[in-house]
Amino acid sequence: MKYTEHGNKEGPLLVFLNGGGTGGWMWEKQLSYFADYHCLVPALVENEPPFSIDNAAEQIIELIERKAADKEIIVIGFSLGAQTAVSILGKRPDLIDCAMINSALVRPIPFSRTLQLIMKLSLPLLKNRTFSRIQAKSMYIDPDHFHTYYEESLQLSKETYMNMLKENMACRIPDFFPEARGRILVTAGGKEKKMMKQSVRALVESSPNCTGCVIPHIGHGFPMADPALFNETAQSWIRYGKVPEHAGILYEPDLINRRQAK
């Protein structure tokens, strides 16, 4: 797996996992903010071999083990990268000290023939510049990164694209995820689809080490939609295990249990 390194190699290890359809460039503002950390940005999705969350998680675990030494290990993922982070936590519950899981769908969607046809028809649209610009705007990709986003869309193979979508829709909480020892923050945007917010709740309910937070007025793309708030939230979670009061609406196990008891 290809990757880039940034920041202070003596600092804690911080791994950023990008979403499907984006690259490591989506973390530009995070990399500058966390310059005191030893940052790794793996190339999560490549055309060869065909992408799978399981394979990506295995490769990232190997990368972390090579680079971590005795450092604190932090993983921050968005969308497909967040699903990969969930897989890592399930495979190696003892590995990660701190994680921030952003917009991870963990409620599987049935893969029907109709849906498969829609997916096949959508790939040519991604290679249409006008449609790509609309998609980029929906994910809060700024104009400076649009050309890179569009060029990467043009290079995406049909097989990789289909595998990426299938993996995204089939993702579920791994059996050993509840045993993850690190503290885990799970977020979603308030404007995201209901199933994404249900995924926050499912992850929080599955593990005593999870805290959930829904960020109002944001859709799918918290790291790019509001980098300042994202960075502040990530830093607070990494350092203190707390979410800034103004960040969003907390979903914690105790609060959920009290609601269910009423």
C-alpha positions as YAML, in Angstrom:
chain: A
units: angstrom
residues:
- id: 1
  name: MET
  ca: [0.00, 0.00, 0.00]
- id: 2
  name: LYS
  ca: [1.36, 3.41, -0.98]
- id: 3
  name: TYR
  ca: [1.35, 6.16, 1.65]
- id: 4
  name: THR
  ca: [2.80, 9.57, 2.42]
- id: 5
  name: GLU
  ca: [4.38, 10.75, 5.68]
- id: 6
  name: HIS
  ca: [4.07, 14.20, 7.19]
- id: 7
  name: GLY
  ca: [4.78, 16.13, 10.36]
- id: 8
  name: ASN
  ca: [7.06, 15.26, 13.26]
- id: 9
  name: LYS
  ca: [8.34, 11.66, 13.10]
- id: 10
  name: GLU
  ca: [9.01, 11.78, 16.84]
- id: 11
  name: GLY
  ca: [5.38, 12.58, 17.65]
- id: 12
  name: PRO
  ca: [2.40, 10.28, 18.24]
- id: 13
  name: LEU
  ca: [1.36, 8.26, 15.19]
- id: 14
  name: LEU
  ca: [-1.73, 9.68, 13.49]
- id: 15
  name: VAL
  ca: [-3.21, 7.78, 10.53]
- id: 16
  name: PHE
  ca: [-5.70, 9.50, 8.20]
- id: 17
  name: LEU
  ca: [-7.98, 7.30, 6.05]
- id: 18
  name: ASN
  ca: [-9.77, 9.05, 3.19]
- id: 19
  name: GLY
  ca: [-13.25, 8.45, 1.85]
- id: 20
  name: GLY
  ca: [-14.14, 6.75, -1.42]
- id: 21
  name: GLY
  ca: [-13.90, 9.16, -4.33]
- id: 22
  name: THR
  ca: [-11.36, 11.30, -2.51]
- id: 23
  name: GLY
  ca: [-7.62, 10.97, -1.94]
- id: 24
  name: GLY
  ca: [-5.12, 11.88, 0.73]
- id: 25
  name: TRP
  ca: [-5.46, 15.49, -0.41]
- id: 26
  name: MET
  ca: [-8.76, 15.74, 1.51]
- id: 27
  name: TRP
  ca: [-6.70, 15.91, 4.75]
- id: 28
  name: GLU
  ca: [-4.62, 18.93, 3.72]
- id: 29
  name: LYS
  ca: [-5.97, 21.20, 6.47]
- id: 30
  name: GLN
  ca: [-5.67, 18.44, 9.07]
- id: 31
  name: LEU
  ca: [-2.04, 17.72, 8.16]
- id: 32
  name: SER
  ca: [-1.06, 21.34, 8.66]
- id: 33
  name: TYR
  ca: [-2.97, 21.50, 11.98]
- id: 34
  name: PHE
  ca: [-1.46, 18.28, 13.34]
- id: 35
  name: ALA
  ca: [2.10, 19.09, 12.26]
- id: 36
  name: ASP
  ca: [3.43, 17.99, 15.68]
- id: 37
  name: TYR
  ca: [2.20, 14.44, 15.02]
- id: 38
  name: HIS
  ca: [3.76, 11.73, 12.87]
- id: 39
  name: CYS
  ca: [1.05, 11.60, 10.19]
- id: 40
  name: LEU
  ca: [0.53, 8.75, 7.74]
- id: 41
  name: VAL
  ca: [-1.86, 9.01, 4.80]
- id: 42
  name: PRO
  ca: [-2.31, 5.63, 3.04]
- id: 43
  name: ALA
  ca: [-3.64, 5.51, -0.54]
- id: 44
  name: LEU
  ca: [-6.81, 3.71, 0.48]
- id: 45
  name: VAL
  ca: [-8.35, 2.97, -2.92]
- id: 46
  name: GLU
  ca: [-6.29, 1.90, -5.92]
- id: 47
  name: ASN
  ca: [-7.31, 0.15, -9.15]
- id: 48
  name: GLU
  ca: [-5.05, -2.82, -8.42]
- id: 49
  name: PRO
  ca: [-5.81, -5.08, -6.64]
- id: 50
  name: PRO
  ca: [-9.62, -4.73, -6.44]
- id: 51
  name: PHE
  ca: [-10.50, -2.80, -3.30]
- id: 52
  name: SER
  ca: [-11.89, -4.48, -0.20]
- id: 53
  name: ILE
  ca: [-12.25, -3.06, 3.31]
- id: 54
  name: ASP
  ca: [-10.84, -6.26, 4.78]
- id: 55
  name: ASN
  ca: [-7.68, -6.17, 2.65]
- id: 56
  name: ALA
  ca: [-7.19, -2.43, 3.23]
- id: 57
  name: ALA
  ca: [-7.52, -2.92, 7.00]
- id: 58
  name: GLU
  ca: [-4.91, -5.71, 6.97]
- id: 59
  name: GLN
  ca: [-2.43, -3.58, 5.02]
- id: 60
  name: ILE
  ca: [-2.92, -0.57, 7.29]
- id: 61
  name: ILE
  ca: [-2.41, -2.73, 10.38]
- id: 62
  name: GLU
  ca: [0.92, -3.88, 8.89]
- id: 63
  name: LEU
  ca: [1.87, -0.27, 8.15]
- id: 64
  name: ILE
  ca: [1.01, 0.85, 11.67]
- id: 65
  name: GLU
  ca: [3.01, -1.98, 13.20]
- id: 66
  name: ARG
  ca: [6.05, -0.98, 11.12]
- id: 67
  name: LYS
  ca: [5.82, 2.70, 12.01]
- id: 68
  name: ALA
  ca: [4.43, 2.83, 15.53]
- id: 69
  name: ALA
  ca: [7.31, 1.63, 17.75]
- id: 70
  name: ASP
  ca: [6.10, 2.59, 21.26]
- id: 71
  name: LYS
  ca: [4.06, 5.58, 20.12]
- id: 72
  name: GLU
  ca: [0.47, 6.44, 20.90]
- id: 73
  name: ILE
  ca: [-1.57, 5.32, 17.87]
- id: 74
  name: ILE
  ca: [-4.48, 7.41, 16.59]
- id: 75
  name: VAL
  ca: [-6.67, 6.66, 13.56]
- id: 76
  name: ILE
  ca: [-9.03, 9.14, 11.92]
- id: 77
  name: GLY
  ca: [-11.22, 7.96, 9.05]
- id: 78
  name: PHE
  ca: [-13.95, 9.43, 6.87]
- id: 79
  name: SER
  ca: [-16.69, 7.45, 5.09]
- id: 80
  name: LEU
  ca: [-15.02, 4.44, 3.41]
- id: 81
  name: GLY
  ca: [-11.92, 5.25, 5.45]
- id: 82
  name: ALA
  ca: [-14.04, 5.26, 8.61]
- id: 83
  name: GLN
  ca: [-15.45, 1.85, 7.71]
- id: 84
  name: THR
  ca: [-11.87, 0.64, 7.25]
- id: 85
  name: ALA
  ca: [-11.01, 2.05, 10.69]
- id: 86
  name: VAL
  ca: [-13.94, 0.11, 12.18]
- id: 87
  name: SER
  ca: [-12.56, -3.03, 10.53]
- id: 88
  name: ILE
  ca: [-9.08, -2.34, 11.99]
- id: 89
  name: LEU
  ca: [-10.58, -1.94, 15.47]
- id: 90
  name: GLY
  ca: [-12.42, -5.24, 15.03]
- id: 91
  name: LYS
  ca: [-9.35, -7.11, 13.78]
- id: 92
  name: ARG
  ca: [-6.96, -5.69, 16.37]
- id: 93
  name: PRO
  ca: [-8.91, -4.42, 19.40]
- id: 94
  name: ASP
  ca: [-5.62, -3.92, 21.25]
- id: 95
  name: LEU
  ca: [-3.84, -1.83, 18.63]
- id: 96
  name: ILE
  ca: [-5.43, 1.64, 18.54]
- id: 97
  name: ASP
  ca: [-5.29, 4.07, 21.47]
- id: 98
  name: CYS
  ca: [-7.69, 6.63, 20.05]
- id: 99
  name: ALA
  ca: [-9.97, 6.78, 16.99]
- id: 100
  name: MET
  ca: [-12.32, 9.22, 15.31]
- id: 101
  name: ILE
  ca: [-14.85, 7.53, 13.01]
- id: 102
  name: ASN
  ca: [-16.63, 9.99, 10.70]
- id: 103
  name: SER
  ca: [-19.67, 9.01, 8.61]
- id: 104
  name: ALA
  ca: [-19.19, 5.23, 8.74]
- id: 105
  name: LEU
  ca: [-22.19, 3.33, 7.37]
- id: 106
  name: VAL
  ca: [-22.49, 0.06, 9.34]
- id: 107
  name: ARG
  ca: [-26.08, -0.84, 8.47]
- id: 108
  name: PRO
  ca: [-25.84, -3.10, 5.39]
- id: 109
  name: ILE
  ca: [-27.93, -2.27, 2.32]
- id: 110
  name: PRO
  ca: [-29.30, -5.23, 0.28]
- id: 111
  name: PHE
  ca: [-27.53, -5.44, -3.08]
- id: 112
  name: SER
  ca: [-30.38, -5.90, -5.56]
- id: 113
  name: ARG
  ca: [-30.17, -6.19, -9.35]
- id: 114
  name: THR
  ca: [-31.82, -2.80, -9.68]
- id: 115
  name: LEU
  ca: [-29.25, -1.22, -7.39]
- id: 116
  name: GLN
  ca: [-26.44, -2.92, -9.30]
- id: 117
  name: LEU
  ca: [-27.75, -1.46, -12.56]
- id: 118
  name: ILE
  ca: [-27.99, 2.02, -11.03]
- id: 119
  name: MET
  ca: [-24.39, 1.71, -9.83]
- id: 120
  name: LYS
  ca: [-23.17, 0.72, -13.29]
- id: 121
  name: LEU
  ca: [-24.97, 3.66, -14.86]
- id: 122
  name: SER
  ca: [-23.56, 6.11, -12.31]
- id: 123
  name: LEU
  ca: [-19.89, 5.53, -13.20]
- id: 124
  name: PRO
  ca: [-20.08, 7.40, -16.55]
- id: 125
  name: LEU
  ca: [-21.69, 10.29, -14.69]
- id: 126
  name: LEU
  ca: [-18.67, 10.54, -12.40]
- id: 127
  name: LYS
  ca: [-16.53, 11.07, -15.47]
- id: 128
  name: ASN
  ca: [-18.77, 13.93, -16.60]
- id: 129
  name: ARG
  ca: [-17.19, 17.20, -15.47]
- id: 130
  name: THR
  ca: [-20.49, 18.95, -14.71]
- id: 131
  name: PHE
  ca: [-21.83, 16.05, -12.66]
- id: 132
  name: SER
  ca: [-18.48, 15.71, -10.87]
- id: 133
  name: ARG
  ca: [-18.64, 19.36, -9.91]
- id: 134
  name: ILE
  ca: [-22.07, 18.79, -8.34]
- id: 135
  name: GLN
  ca: [-20.76, 15.74, -6.48]
- id: 136
  name: ALA
  ca: [-17.71, 17.64, -5.30]
- id: 137
  name: LYS
  ca: [-19.89, 20.43, -3.93]
- id: 138
  name: SER
  ca: [-22.05, 17.92, -2.03]
- id: 139
  name: MET
  ca: [-18.90, 16.61, -0.29]
- id: 140
  name: TYR
  ca: [-17.57, 20.12, 0.42]
- id: 141
  name: ILE
  ca: [-14.56, 19.66, -1.87]
- id: 142
  name: ASP
  ca: [-13.15, 23.13, -2.41]
- id: 143
  name: PRO
  ca: [-12.38, 24.51, -5.89]
- id: 144
  name: ASP
  ca: [-8.62, 24.14, -5.33]
- id: 145
  name: HIS
  ca: [-9.03, 20.36, -5.10]
- id: 146
  name: PHE
  ca: [-11.69, 19.87, -7.76]
- id: 147
  name: HIS
  ca: [-9.23, 19.23, -10.60]
- id: 148
  name: THR
  ca: [-7.50, 16.49, -8.57]
- id: 149
  name: TYR
  ca: [-10.84, 14.98, -7.59]
- id: 150
  name: TYR
  ca: [-12.02, 14.96, -11.21]
- id: 151
  name: GLU
  ca: [-8.78, 13.51, -12.59]
- id: 152
  name: GLU
  ca: [-8.90, 10.69, -10.04]
- id: 153
  name: SER
  ca: [-12.51, 10.00, -11.04]
- id: 154
  name: LEU
  ca: [-11.40, 9.62, -14.66]
- id: 155
  name: GLN
  ca: [-8.78, 7.05, -13.65]
- id: 156
  name: LEU
  ca: [-11.15, 4.96, -11.55]
- id: 157
  name: SER
  ca: [-11.80, 1.56, -13.15]
- id: 158
  name: LYS
  ca: [-15.28, 0.06, -13.35]
- id: 159
  name: GLU
  ca: [-14.21, -2.94, -11.23]
- id: 160
  name: THR
  ca: [-12.72, -0.77, -8.49]
- id: 161
  name: TYR
  ca: [-15.75, 1.51, -8.47]
- id: 162
  name: MET
  ca: [-18.20, -1.40, -8.18]
- id: 163
  name: ASN
  ca: [-16.14, -3.10, -5.46]
- id: 164
  name: MET
  ca: [-15.89, 0.15, -3.53]
- id: 165
  name: LEU
  ca: [-19.67, 0.63, -3.55]
- id: 166
  name: LYS
  ca: [-20.37, -3.02, -2.71]
- id: 167
  name: GLU
  ca: [-17.96, -2.89, 0.21]
- id: 168
  name: ASN
  ca: [-19.50, 0.35, 1.43]
- id: 169
  name: MET
  ca: [-23.02, -1.08, 1.37]
- id: 170
  name: ALA
  ca: [-22.07, -4.42, 2.95]
- id: 171
  name: CYS
  ca: [-20.14, -3.00, 5.91]
- id: 172
  name: ARG
  ca: [-21.25, -4.11, 9.36]
- id: 173
  name: ILE
  ca: [-19.84, -3.90, 12.88]
- id: 174
  name: PRO
  ca: [-17.18, -6.63, 13.33]
- id: 175
  name: ASP
  ca: [-17.65, -9.22, 16.06]
- id: 176
  name: PHE
  ca: [-14.66, -8.06, 18.07]
- id: 177
  name: PHE
  ca: [-15.24, -4.31, 17.69]
- id: 178
  name: PRO
  ca: [-16.83, -4.10, 21.19]
- id: 179
  name: GLU
  ca: [-13.51, -5.27, 22.64]
- id: 180
  name: ALA
  ca: [-11.55, -2.31, 21.23]
- id: 181
  name: ARG
  ca: [-9.64, -0.84, 24.17]
- id: 182
  name: GLY
  ca: [-9.08, 2.67, 22.81]
- id: 183
  name: ARG
  ca: [-11.50, 5.56, 23.13]
- id: 184
  name: ILE
  ca: [-13.60, 6.01, 20.01]
- id: 185
  name: LEU
  ca: [-15.50, 9.07, 18.80]
- id: 186
  name: VAL
  ca: [-18.17, 8.42, 16.15]
- id: 187
  name: THR
  ca: [-19.60, 11.37, 14.20]
- id: 188
  name: ALA
  ca: [-22.10, 12.06, 11.43]
- id: 189
  name: GLY
  ca: [-23.48, 15.22, 9.91]
- id: 190
  name: GLY
  ca: [-26.93, 16.39, 10.92]
- id: 191
  name: LYS
  ca: [-27.89, 16.64, 7.23]
- id: 192
  name: GLU
  ca: [-26.76, 13.11, 6.41]
- id: 193
  name: LYS
  ca: [-29.23, 10.32, 5.65]
- id: 194
  name: LYS
  ca: [-31.06, 8.64, 8.50]
- id: 195
  name: MET
  ca: [-29.11, 5.40, 8.11]
- id: 196
  name: MET
  ca: [-25.85, 7.24, 8.79]
- id: 197
  name: LYS
  ca: [-27.14, 8.61, 12.08]
- id: 198
  name: GLN
  ca: [-28.50, 5.16, 12.90]
- id: 199
  name: SER
  ca: [-24.98, 3.86, 12.30]
- id: 200
  name: VAL
  ca: [-23.65, 6.31, 14.90]
- id: 201
  name: ARG
  ca: [-26.11, 4.94, 17.41]
- id: 202
  name: ALA
  ca: [-25.33, 1.30, 16.50]
- id: 203
  name: LEU
  ca: [-21.60, 1.84, 17.02]
- id: 204
  name: VAL
  ca: [-22.12, 3.70, 20.30]
- id: 205
  name: GLU
  ca: [-24.44, 0.98, 21.62]
- id: 206
  name: SER
  ca: [-21.97, -1.75, 20.64]
- id: 207
  name: SER
  ca: [-19.03, -0.52, 22.70]
- id: 208
  name: PRO
  ca: [-18.62, 1.10, 26.14]
- id: 209
  name: ASN
  ca: [-15.63, 3.02, 24.75]
- id: 210
  name: CYS
  ca: [-17.64, 4.80, 22.04]
- id: 211
  name: THR
  ca: [-19.06, 8.31, 22.20]
- id: 212
  name: GLY
  ca: [-21.26, 9.57, 19.37]
- id: 213
  name: CYS
  ca: [-21.79, 13.10, 18.13]
- id: 214
  name: VAL
  ca: [-24.03, 14.47, 15.38]
- id: 215
  name: ILE
  ca: [-22.77, 17.73, 13.89]
- id: 216
  name: PRO
  ca: [-25.68, 20.05, 13.01]
- id: 217
  name: HIS
  ca: [-25.93, 21.84, 9.65]
- id: 218
  name: ILE
  ca: [-23.34, 19.55, 7.98]
- id: 219
  name: GLY
  ca: [-23.88, 16.79, 5.43]
- id: 220
  name: HIS
  ca: [-21.45, 14.10, 4.29]
- id: 221
  name: GLY
  ca: [-18.01, 15.66, 4.67]
- id: 222
  name: PHE
  ca: [-17.29, 17.00, 8.17]
- id: 223
  name: PRO
  ca: [-13.46, 17.21, 7.67]
- id: 224
  name: MET
  ca: [-13.86, 19.42, 4.57]
- id: 225
  name: ALA
  ca: [-17.10, 21.21, 5.47]
- id: 226
  name: ASP
  ca: [-15.72, 22.79, 8.64]
- id: 227
  name: PRO
  ca: [-12.00, 22.00, 9.01]
- id: 228
  name: ALA
  ca: [-11.58, 24.34, 11.99]
- id: 229
  name: LEU
  ca: [-14.32, 22.64, 14.01]
- id: 230
  name: PHE
  ca: [-13.21, 19.21, 12.86]
- id: 231
  name: ASN
  ca: [-9.61, 19.83, 13.92]
- id: 232
  name: GLU
  ca: [-10.68, 21.30, 17.26]
- id: 233
  name: THR
  ca: [-12.94, 18.31, 17.90]
- id: 234
  name: ALA
  ca: [-10.27, 15.79, 16.92]
- id: 235
  name: GLN
  ca: [-7.64, 17.50, 19.05]
- id: 236
  name: SER
  ca: [-9.94, 17.64, 22.09]
- id: 237
  name: TRP
  ca: [-10.81, 13.98, 21.68]
- id: 238
  name: ILE
  ca: [-7.17, 12.91, 21.25]
- id: 239
  name: ARG
  ca: [-5.89, 14.94, 24.21]
- id: 240
  name: TYR
  ca: [-8.74, 14.82, 26.70]
- id: 241
  name: GLY
  ca: [-11.28, 12.26, 25.49]
- id: 242
  name: LYS
  ca: [-13.87, 15.02, 25.32]
- id: 243
  name: VAL
  ca: [-15.99, 16.64, 22.61]
- id: 244
  name: PRO
  ca: [-16.21, 20.47, 22.62]
- id: 245
  name: GLU
  ca: [-19.63, 21.52, 23.93]
- id: 246
  name: HIS
  ca: [-20.37, 23.55, 20.78]
- id: 247
  name: ALA
  ca: [-19.42, 20.76, 18.35]
- id: 248
  name: GLY
  ca: [-22.73, 18.93, 18.21]
- id: 249
  name: ILE
  ca: [-25.32, 16.70, 19.88]
- id: 250
  name: LEU
  ca: [-23.81, 13.87, 21.93]
- id: 251
  name: TYR
  ca: [-25.08, 10.29, 21.79]
- id: 252
  name: GLU
  ca: [-23.70, 8.44, 24.79]
- id: 253
  name: PRO
  ca: [-24.68, 4.95, 26.04]
- id: 254
  name: ASP
  ca: [-26.07, 6.25, 29.34]
- id: 255
  name: LEU
  ca: [-28.25, 8.80, 27.56]
- id: 256
  name: ILE
  ca: [-29.50, 6.13, 25.13]
- id: 257
  name: ASN
  ca: [-30.31, 3.72, 27.96]
- id: 258
  name: ARG
  ca: [-32.23, 6.42, 29.83]
- id: 259
  name: ARG
  ca: [-34.26, 7.24, 26.70]
- id: 260
  name: GLN
  ca: [-35.08, 3.55, 26.16]
- id: 261
  name: ALA
  ca: [-36.18, 3.17, 29.78]
- id: 262
  name: LYS
  ca: [-38.77, 5.93, 29.51]
...
